[in-house]
Structures are given as C-alpha cells and as structure tokens.
Amino acid sequence: MARSPRERHEPIDLRSAEVVLAGTQDLLPVLRSAAVRAGVDAARMHVVGVDDVPDLDGPGVAELAVIAIRRRGDDPAFHRAQEAAELIAPLLRPGAVRIVITVSGVTRLAPKLERALTAEVLHQLGAATAVSGFRRPFRNLRTRLGTAGLRTAGLRVFRLTV
C-alpha cells in the first residue's frame, strides 16, 4: 500500500521564528534555557503554563511549539500533551510543528540530559522540516546514544499532529 505524500513544513530559522513553549511549571525554566541555547530569540518566545489559559492578542503566528509534560503515576502524559496542544492552538499558525517531551515523575534533568534533550528536539525539528523523507537528518552514533540515554532516564520526545 503506497503512502500518500504529506505536506511538509518549510525549514524554520530559530533566530527569527515565533516559538511557543508550554509545559508544567517545573519544566518551563529548563525549556526556556534549552531554547535560548538552541538559538531561539527570547523576544520571540511565548512561555505558557499548561494550566494557564494563554492570552490572545491576534491570530496565531508561531511556527513551532514545544510542549513538556511531567508524567506522574497513572496520569497518561500523551492525553495531557494533546490537551496542552489544543490549549495553545490559537497561538499557532495552521500546520505548525508541535514537539512533545514527556518526563517521568522521578527524573531530575541534569545538565547532560538537558543537552541531549536539546539535541533531540533539534533533530525532531529537522525531521519535521526535511524537504523529503529521504533527506531526513541522520543520527550518528553519538546522537543515538544520547537518545538511548534519554529513554533510559524516562524522557520521551515525539512530534504531535493535531
């Protein structure tokens, strides 16, 4: 069965892109510092708590959303991520790239994990904006080991389509 071609997002320049960071209150400082380290302009960054309702000042123009959810017990993080994506949808333009990070309830994000997490989010962004499926970014051994370390530590990174 042939797969239908999907519309790909054009490449995003992080220095000039509008970015929405959403997440639980304990993960927002980590997200913000990782975004600045990745090259996102702090003036173009909208930081929204998952429990807060965002204030709307016009149509959504953000091209990228990064959502960080802490998993606690039996609470399904994927459903919370979906709810957060629907909550911040008015801030995003149609077809925006949404990247979700779920963190285990007991995981403490050490600086080494933060760097690996930043690299994985940038990889997901590159994969989402690749011109074709055959020209997706390659994960070298070091990146694969970093991804395995993230999974071992209880972090999951994936893209969400609404």
N, C-alpha and C positions, 0 to 999 in steps of 0.2 A: 504494500500500500504506500503510495507516494505521499509525502508530507506537503501540505500546502505552504507556500512561502509566506513568512510573516514579515510584517513591516518592521524594519529596524530603525532604531533611533539614530540620529546623526551624532557624530562624536561630540563629547561635551568638554569644553575648556573650563577647567575648575577655577581658573583665576577670574573668569567673567560670568560664571553660571550662578543662577539663583539656586540655593540649596536649602532644603527643609530638613532639619534634624529633629526627630521625635523619639521619645523614649521615656522610660521610667526615670524618676528624679535622681536615683543614684548613678545611672549610666550617662546622663546628659553631659556632665563635665568631661568624661572620657571621650564621648563622641565629638564634643567641641574641640578638644585638644588634638584628636586624631584628624579632624577635618582641616584644622589650621596647618598641621604637619604635612598633610597631603597637598596643600596649596590652595585651599578654598579661601576666598576673601571674606574676612569676618564681617564686613559691612553688608555682604550679600547673603548672609546666613540667617535663617529663621529657626530659632530653637523653640520647640513646643513640647510641653509635657504631655504624656499620653492621657492623663486625667484632666488636662485643661482643654477648654474649647478655644481654638485659635480665633483671633480677631481678624475679620476680613476687611481689607481696605481696597478692594477691587478684584478683578479677575485673577485667577492663579497664573503665575508666570514661572514658577520653579520647575527646573528641568530634572532635578534629582531629589529623591527623598531617601534618607537613611533612617530606619526605624530600629531601635534597640529595645528589646523586651527581656526582662528577667523572669525565668521560669521558677515558680515556687510550687513545690508539691505536685498536686494533681491538676493544677491550672494549665490548660492547653495553651502554650505560647503561640501556636500558629493562629488560633482564633483571636487572641488578643492582638496579634500583629495585623490581622485582617481588619479588626475594628479600628485600630490606630490608622491604618491606611485609608479607611473610609472617613475617619475624622479629619484627616489632613487633606483629603481630596480637593476641597475648594482652594487650597493654596497651590495646587499643582496644575500645570497645563496638561491637556489631553496627551496621552502617550508618554508621560514622564517615566523615568526609570525609578523603580522602587526596590531598594535593597533592605532586607530584614536581617537583623542579628538577634539570635536568641542566646541568652546566657543562663547557665544553670544557677540555681539559687545559692549554691555554696561556693561558686567560683569568684575569686578575687582577681581582678585584672592587673597583673603585674606589668611593668613597662615592656618586657619582652613580648608578652601576649598582646599588648596594645600595638606594637609594631607589626606583629604578624597579622593582627586583625585589620590594620590599615592596609597592608599589602593585599589581603584577601578581598577587601571592599573595592580597592582599585582594580583588582583582577576582574571582579564581577561587573564593575562599570565598563571595563574594556570589552568584556564578553558581550555585554548588552548593546554596546555601540559599535561592534565589529561590522564591517561592510558586508561580509558574507559569513556563513557558517564555517567555511573552510579557512578563513583568515582570522580565526579567533586567537586571542593571545595564548602563547604556550606557557605551561607551567614547568619550570625547570625543577630539578631535584630539590633544591633548597626551598622553593615555594611549596612543593608537595609535602615536604617535611614540616614546614610551618603550618600548613593546613591540617596535617595529621595531629600536630600538637594542639591546635585549636579544638579539634574534635575530642581529643583526649581530655582537655581541660573543661569540656562541657559547653563549648561555643559552636553554634551553627550559623552559617551565612548562606543566604539564598536570595534570589530575586522573586518578586511578587508581581503578578499581573492581575489588575483589577478589571 
